[in-house]
């Protein structure tokens, strides 16, 4: 037994230095192999979910908002490649406990990981904390407008829209967010609608720059009805009432006031003369194809014809017909008005250029007339009624026999009237004569009664 023990001792102690070197070399080779086959690396994981805990710790009248995008966290991990290959962003959870907020309004992050192969020494967060801004909660009431997209079936337009939850709602949120709210609306589709219907739509909040709130901003607001009921998911219901559309409704504009002595209103010309109006059937029937706007334009002390300021028909109908009439959607609602004044006992008659006889027109020159569409002749009744004379009774001749050279010429128009009428003032036309072009220009006037 003693011999065996002595023999083993001799084996272990002989060449001891060589044996120690061999062990060290083996360890180094193992370390080398491990680092080659499964090296230690550093890898980042983006879009790691941030869980906010105890968000109500500031009190019911306080709220907070994340600053500088510090809720977008990247996690850096140092581990063996074999471990890293098994990890995903969803394996990490970054926690911000609001009870740990510092005086600088920063909440340190703590990190949790599903992998048991990692410890806190293996990872770090970037950024290391959540920066927040603590604010007062503010509530305000806002009127809600209904915005529609699409069009109903032909012959109908959107009439009235009534929001089931009420025309005003309460919005509560951080003071900084509430201060930029400019408009609140709901968006609904009415495409192809053929009858009255209740439709649902999302609340749209628009800031003072005209930009709609993002979903992230909307999620920070609380919507309630005026009676305090919670509006779930920011969805409202609106009853849409359709109105029938009537085409070619004639517009009449009324004047008020006393013109200058010896003058009167001859005519009020409205552009466009006819419009399309939508309304309830009873009101449309009462119009009977004509819409009269009384006492709209003052002619107090006026003696000359004039063009008035434009009239916004949409505003007029909203003020005077409220929920009964409106201008058809997609059509112009602005009216241009020209008031024609004339001396009492006189009448103004428009004569189109095509009805003027032109004599002696130069054949080697192009001609442009101003005005380019018509002349106005004012006549007085010497012995007869002004009601008995019209355009067909007036003969006009433009004699260019004495105007055969290039240039601008003011040429009197020879007017012939029936017996019992006389011209109140001379009528002239500006004639521009230019060298004839090889091809006929679009501005050359060719009269239907040229001689």
Legacy VTK file of the C-alpha trace (Angstrom):
# vtk DataFile Version 3.0
C-alpha trace
ASCII
DATASET POLYDATA
POINTS 451 float
0.000 0.000 0.000
2.838 2.289 0.920
4.574 1.435 -2.336
1.507 2.466 -4.342
1.262 5.763 -2.501
4.914 6.506 -3.056
4.596 5.665 -6.717
1.631 8.037 -7.219
3.454 10.824 -5.420
6.466 10.308 -7.647
4.256 10.538 -10.763
2.607 13.799 -9.617
5.761 15.566 -8.515
8.042 14.527 -11.309
8.394 17.221 -14.008
6.045 19.445 -11.987
6.937 22.585 -13.889
6.131 20.953 -17.184
2.774 19.805 -15.862
1.869 23.314 -14.651
2.788 24.792 -18.012
0.634 22.171 -19.733
-2.382 23.086 -17.600
-1.924 26.777 -18.322
-1.606 26.144 -22.040
-4.764 24.019 -21.968
-6.707 26.803 -20.193
-5.507 29.389 -22.675
-6.469 27.140 -25.578
-9.946 26.682 -24.054
-10.372 30.435 -23.626
-9.170 30.993 -27.204
-11.567 28.390 -28.628
-14.520 29.812 -26.668
-13.808 33.358 -27.842
-13.479 32.264 -31.435
-16.561 30.077 -31.518
-18.768 32.137 -29.128
-17.234 35.591 -28.697
-18.563 38.265 -26.336
-20.250 41.112 -28.188
-22.255 44.287 -27.594
-25.630 44.589 -29.326
-28.411 47.202 -29.225
-32.154 46.549 -29.170
-34.482 49.351 -30.334
-38.181 50.033 -29.840
-38.164 48.536 -26.367
-41.530 48.917 -24.675
-41.683 51.443 -21.854
-44.096 50.684 -19.043
-45.143 53.664 -16.940
-46.270 52.758 -13.440
-48.188 54.802 -10.853
-49.015 57.521 -13.373
-51.738 58.824 -11.063
-49.389 59.587 -8.206
-49.383 63.331 -8.960
-53.085 63.750 -8.150
-56.284 63.944 -10.207
-55.713 67.609 -11.120
-52.210 67.013 -12.483
-50.892 65.269 -15.549
-47.539 64.831 -17.219
-46.134 64.694 -20.719
-42.969 63.031 -21.991
-40.220 65.399 -23.087
-37.489 65.074 -25.728
-38.734 61.665 -26.937
-37.177 60.042 -23.876
-39.822 57.301 -24.007
-38.068 55.914 -27.082
-35.518 53.615 -25.468
-32.604 51.609 -26.839
-31.070 48.832 -24.715
-27.391 47.930 -25.010
-26.419 44.370 -23.986
-22.952 42.845 -23.567
-23.040 39.012 -23.719
-21.926 35.936 -25.610
-23.034 35.748 -29.205
-25.012 32.588 -28.453
-26.992 34.510 -25.823
-27.493 37.613 -27.980
-28.817 35.522 -30.854
-31.698 34.343 -28.688
-32.732 37.850 -27.582
-35.360 40.160 -29.117
-36.641 43.627 -28.217
-39.773 42.066 -26.722
-37.599 40.212 -24.165
-36.881 43.522 -22.431
-39.192 45.760 -20.451
-38.177 49.259 -19.411
-40.072 50.512 -16.362
-40.553 54.131 -15.265
-42.135 54.388 -11.825
-43.552 57.906 -11.408
-43.044 57.664 -7.643
-39.301 57.868 -8.305
-39.443 61.246 -10.046
-36.539 63.526 -9.162
-36.540 67.255 -8.523
-35.427 67.685 -12.125
-38.577 65.895 -13.340
-36.616 62.823 -14.440
-37.743 59.263 -13.701
-34.882 56.697 -13.668
-35.465 53.618 -15.805
-35.237 50.085 -14.452
-34.794 47.217 -16.861
-36.325 43.759 -16.748
-35.323 40.858 -19.010
-36.807 37.421 -19.564
-33.372 35.838 -20.132
-31.813 34.296 -17.021
-28.427 34.403 -18.728
-28.222 38.150 -18.218
-27.764 40.267 -15.113
-27.940 43.985 -14.505
-24.223 44.154 -15.162
-24.868 43.089 -18.759
-27.118 45.941 -19.904
-27.817 49.652 -19.891
-30.594 51.914 -21.198
-30.269 54.862 -23.511
-31.551 57.304 -22.296
-31.186 56.347 -18.661
-34.324 58.170 -17.511
-37.692 59.434 -18.633
-37.934 63.225 -18.733
-41.403 64.569 -18.000
-43.263 67.855 -17.648
-45.860 68.014 -14.882
-48.827 70.286 -15.665
-52.242 71.270 -14.404
-55.258 69.527 -15.934
-57.572 72.024 -17.680
-61.109 71.441 -18.988
-62.900 73.591 -21.565
-66.097 73.379 -23.626
-65.915 73.450 -27.426
-68.536 73.637 -30.134
-68.353 70.726 -32.569
-68.754 71.218 -36.325
-69.670 68.409 -38.704
-67.327 67.997 -41.688
-68.573 65.739 -44.474
-66.714 63.886 -47.198
-68.236 62.579 -50.427
-71.556 63.596 -51.983
-75.135 62.352 -51.640
-77.064 61.093 -54.670
-77.856 63.589 -57.459
-80.546 66.116 -56.650
-79.779 66.247 -52.923
-77.393 68.076 -50.640
-76.513 67.997 -46.962
-79.051 70.085 -45.082
-78.748 69.982 -41.329
-76.515 67.830 -39.150
-77.350 67.261 -35.489
-74.828 65.686 -33.123
-76.490 63.154 -30.831
-74.124 63.899 -27.940
-74.787 67.654 -28.243
-73.311 70.558 -30.196
-70.717 71.193 -27.471
-68.425 68.765 -25.665
-65.932 69.013 -22.809
-62.248 68.369 -23.392
-59.775 67.910 -20.533
-56.017 67.649 -20.802
-52.649 69.224 -20.073
-52.759 73.016 -20.057
-50.113 73.360 -22.793
-52.099 71.056 -25.077
-55.423 72.728 -24.360
-53.988 76.177 -25.153
-53.324 75.291 -28.800
-56.802 73.923 -29.604
-58.446 76.060 -32.284
-61.286 73.978 -33.699
-63.133 70.771 -32.869
-65.053 68.840 -35.491
-66.217 65.373 -36.442
-65.650 63.840 -39.857
-68.348 61.702 -41.495
-68.805 60.227 -44.960
-72.044 60.972 -46.827
-71.005 59.450 -50.129
-74.027 58.001 -51.939
-76.436 58.943 -49.137
-80.028 58.905 -50.405
-82.045 59.524 -47.225
-81.703 60.926 -43.718
-79.324 58.820 -41.663
-77.403 58.750 -38.372
-73.689 58.180 -38.970
-70.649 57.885 -36.710
-67.427 59.862 -36.992
-64.183 60.482 -35.127
-63.506 63.685 -33.225
-60.932 65.845 -35.022
-59.041 68.476 -33.017
-57.216 71.180 -35.001
-54.518 73.441 -33.560
-54.036 77.153 -34.167
-51.730 76.447 -37.119
-54.450 74.473 -38.873
-52.810 71.098 -38.195
-54.904 68.201 -36.919
-53.831 66.613 -33.637
-51.961 63.328 -33.957
-53.361 60.184 -32.394
-50.702 60.470 -29.699
-51.979 63.949 -28.787
-55.617 62.816 -28.868
-54.799 59.946 -26.508
-53.767 62.540 -23.916
-57.195 64.206 -23.971
-60.424 63.144 -22.263
-63.714 63.824 -24.092
-67.048 64.059 -22.258
-70.505 65.356 -23.121
-71.819 68.568 -21.592
-73.577 66.391 -18.999
-70.345 64.584 -18.100
-70.802 61.267 -19.947
-67.564 59.794 -21.266
-67.233 59.790 -25.073
-65.631 56.426 -25.758
-62.841 56.178 -28.341
-63.508 59.787 -29.397
-66.462 58.754 -31.596
-69.612 60.881 -32.020
-72.934 60.220 -33.786
-74.576 62.754 -36.093
-77.997 62.716 -37.741
-77.638 63.893 -41.347
-80.735 65.419 -42.967
-80.805 65.673 -46.752
-82.308 68.635 -48.610
-83.616 68.756 -52.136
-81.646 70.892 -54.613
-83.476 73.369 -56.854
-81.609 74.575 -59.924
-81.780 77.967 -61.685
-83.291 80.005 -58.893
-83.414 83.666 -60.021
-81.794 86.152 -57.620
-83.312 89.626 -57.153
-81.394 92.296 -55.223
-83.327 95.198 -53.677
-82.067 98.764 -53.120
-82.952 101.370 -50.503
-82.559 105.136 -50.088
-83.347 108.126 -52.329
-81.132 108.718 -55.403
-79.934 112.207 -56.352
-82.739 114.544 -57.492
-83.860 113.737 -61.028
-82.361 110.214 -60.990
-83.730 106.735 -60.424
-82.622 103.111 -60.432
-83.066 101.750 -63.930
-81.869 98.171 -63.346
-80.013 95.968 -60.860
-77.852 93.402 -62.662
-76.823 90.355 -60.622
-74.033 87.943 -61.578
-74.734 85.063 -61.586
-78.407 85.660 -62.323
-79.412 82.108 -61.367
-78.125 79.854 -58.621
-78.689 76.383 -57.176
-80.198 76.265 -53.696
-80.785 73.368 -51.322
-83.554 73.525 -48.749
-86.530 71.861 -47.173
-89.388 71.297 -49.595
-91.753 73.755 -47.912
-89.313 76.689 -48.109
-88.326 75.882 -51.702
-92.014 75.871 -52.653
-92.463 79.318 -51.080
-89.603 80.724 -53.175
-91.360 79.688 -56.374
-88.122 79.873 -58.357
-87.051 83.343 -57.142
-84.945 84.485 -54.190
-85.382 88.157 -53.273
-82.843 89.941 -51.101
-84.543 93.158 -50.022
-82.864 96.411 -48.963
-79.364 95.180 -49.724
-77.751 98.158 -51.528
-77.981 101.860 -50.719
-78.578 104.320 -53.565
-78.875 107.350 -51.277
-77.832 110.461 -53.256
-76.486 108.386 -56.161
-76.633 109.640 -59.758
-74.039 107.441 -61.504
-74.185 103.714 -62.196
-71.916 101.691 -59.869
-70.788 98.224 -58.877
-71.513 97.397 -55.243
-69.476 95.315 -52.831
-69.948 91.595 -53.377
-72.670 89.841 -51.412
-71.956 86.555 -49.639
-75.145 84.623 -50.309
-74.165 81.782 -47.951
-73.953 84.214 -45.028
-77.258 85.861 -46.032
-79.130 82.549 -46.128
-77.611 81.441 -42.828
-78.711 84.672 -41.157
-82.163 84.999 -42.710
-83.231 81.408 -43.371
-81.229 79.629 -40.648
-81.880 75.888 -40.996
-84.086 76.114 -44.088
-81.931 77.114 -47.069
-78.299 76.981 -48.178
-76.246 77.413 -51.342
-75.636 74.037 -52.980
-72.314 72.621 -51.845
-69.478 73.123 -54.311
-71.046 76.174 -56.010
-70.021 79.827 -55.784
-71.806 81.774 -53.076
-70.606 85.277 -53.996
-72.872 87.660 -55.918
-71.602 90.604 -57.979
-74.106 93.457 -58.352
-74.181 96.349 -60.858
-76.717 99.129 -60.233
-77.731 101.084 -63.350
-78.829 104.667 -62.667
-80.575 106.942 -65.160
-82.180 110.351 -65.276
-85.865 110.342 -64.608
-87.667 110.461 -67.950
-84.773 108.696 -69.690
-83.959 105.113 -70.528
-80.688 103.307 -71.158
-80.642 100.788 -73.985
-77.777 98.373 -74.670
-76.894 97.911 -78.351
-74.637 94.916 -79.185
-71.768 95.682 -81.585
-73.153 93.113 -83.994
-76.169 95.404 -84.485
-74.027 98.429 -85.449
-73.591 99.168 -89.143
-69.955 99.959 -90.026
-69.250 102.173 -93.052
-65.930 102.762 -94.743
-63.924 100.229 -92.843
-60.275 100.231 -94.031
-59.566 96.997 -95.869
-55.802 97.105 -95.254
-55.985 97.588 -91.481
-57.064 95.454 -88.527
-59.663 96.985 -86.244
-60.300 96.629 -82.477
-63.292 98.370 -80.883
-63.688 99.468 -77.259
-66.076 98.617 -75.723
-65.827 95.192 -77.326
-69.329 93.907 -76.633
-71.952 96.673 -76.594
-72.659 100.399 -76.365
-75.211 102.022 -74.078
-77.592 104.624 -75.500
-79.587 106.896 -73.189
-82.799 108.260 -74.690
-85.501 110.636 -73.461
-89.174 110.591 -74.371
-90.288 113.849 -76.035
-93.691 112.589 -77.023
-94.338 109.011 -76.002
-93.659 106.366 -73.399
-90.247 104.981 -72.609
-91.844 101.570 -72.261
-92.472 101.508 -76.012
-88.848 101.735 -77.162
-86.230 98.992 -77.067
-83.050 97.832 -78.793
-84.812 96.958 -82.035
-86.004 100.581 -82.443
-82.505 102.060 -82.311
-80.296 102.195 -85.427
-76.563 102.777 -84.945
-73.966 103.534 -87.648
-70.180 103.766 -87.200
-68.771 105.770 -90.139
-65.032 105.225 -90.610
-64.752 106.989 -93.938
-62.589 109.724 -92.394
-60.503 107.270 -90.322
-58.221 105.380 -92.711
-54.836 105.608 -90.929
-53.237 103.555 -88.181
-53.784 104.764 -84.631
-56.374 105.309 -81.905
-59.522 107.193 -82.876
-62.575 108.257 -80.865
-65.394 107.994 -83.360
-68.962 109.232 -82.715
-71.729 106.710 -83.367
-74.613 107.986 -85.459
-77.819 107.118 -83.601
-81.246 107.220 -85.251
-84.329 107.083 -82.981
-88.054 106.821 -83.709
-90.141 109.974 -83.660
-90.926 111.228 -80.180
-87.496 110.293 -78.702
-84.152 112.057 -78.510
-80.608 111.191 -77.536
-79.490 112.677 -74.174
-75.740 112.500 -74.896
-73.332 111.646 -77.689
-72.131 108.067 -77.936
-68.520 107.341 -78.975
-66.484 104.218 -79.681
-62.704 103.959 -79.438
-61.366 102.479 -82.685
-57.803 101.126 -82.795
-56.492 100.568 -86.327
-53.302 98.565 -86.813
-51.366 97.130 -89.711
-53.104 94.055 -91.039
-51.551 90.749 -90.010
-51.111 87.852 -92.427
-53.559 85.797 -90.412
-56.745 87.219 -89.011
-56.366 88.027 -85.273
-58.953 87.078 -82.686
-59.370 90.758 -81.694
-60.540 91.874 -85.145
-64.221 92.845 -84.976
-66.389 91.795 -87.897
-69.811 93.387 -87.814
-72.926 91.605 -88.995
-74.045 94.781 -90.714
-70.865 96.002 -92.385
-71.039 98.143 -95.494
LINES 1 452
451 0 1 2 3 4 5 6 7 8 9 10 11 12 13 14 15 16 17 18 19 20 21 22 23 24 25 26 27 28 29 30 31 32 33 34 35 36 37 38 39 40 41 42 43 44 45 46 47 48 49 50 51 52 53 54 55 56 57 58 59 60 61 62 63 64 65 66 67 68 69 70 71 72 73 74 75 76 77 78 79 80 81 82 83 84 85 86 87 88 89 90 91 92 93 94 95 96 97 98 99 100 101 102 103 104 105 106 107 108 109 110 111 112 113 114 115 116 117 118 119 120 121 122 123 124 125 126 127 128 129 130 131 132 133 134 135 136 137 138 139 140 141 142 143 144 145 146 147 148 149 150 151 152 153 154 155 156 157 158 159 160 161 162 163 164 165 166 167 168 169 170 171 172 173 174 175 176 177 178 179 180 181 182 183 184 185 186 187 188 189 190 191 192 193 194 195 196 197 198 199 200 201 202 203 204 205 206 207 208 209 210 211 212 213 214 215 216 217 218 219 220 221 222 223 224 225 226 227 228 229 230 231 232 233 234 235 236 237 238 239 240 241 242 243 244 245 246 247 248 249 250 251 252 253 254 255 256 257 258 259 260 261 262 263 264 265 266 267 268 269 270 271 272 273 274 275 276 277 278 279 280 281 282 283 284 285 286 287 288 289 290 291 292 293 294 295 296 297 298 299 300 301 302 303 304 305 306 307 308 309 310 311 312 313 314 315 316 317 318 319 320 321 322 323 324 325 326 327 328 329 330 331 332 333 334 335 336 337 338 339 340 341 342 343 344 345 346 347 348 349 350 351 352 353 354 355 356 357 358 359 360 361 362 363 364 365 366 367 368 369 370 371 372 373 374 375 376 377 378 379 380 381 382 383 384 385 386 387 388 389 390 391 392 393 394 395 396 397 398 399 400 401 402 403 404 405 406 407 408 409 410 411 412 413 414 415 416 417 418 419 420 421 422 423 424 425 426 427 428 429 430 431 432 433 434 435 436 437 438 439 440 441 442 443 444 445 446 447 448 449 450
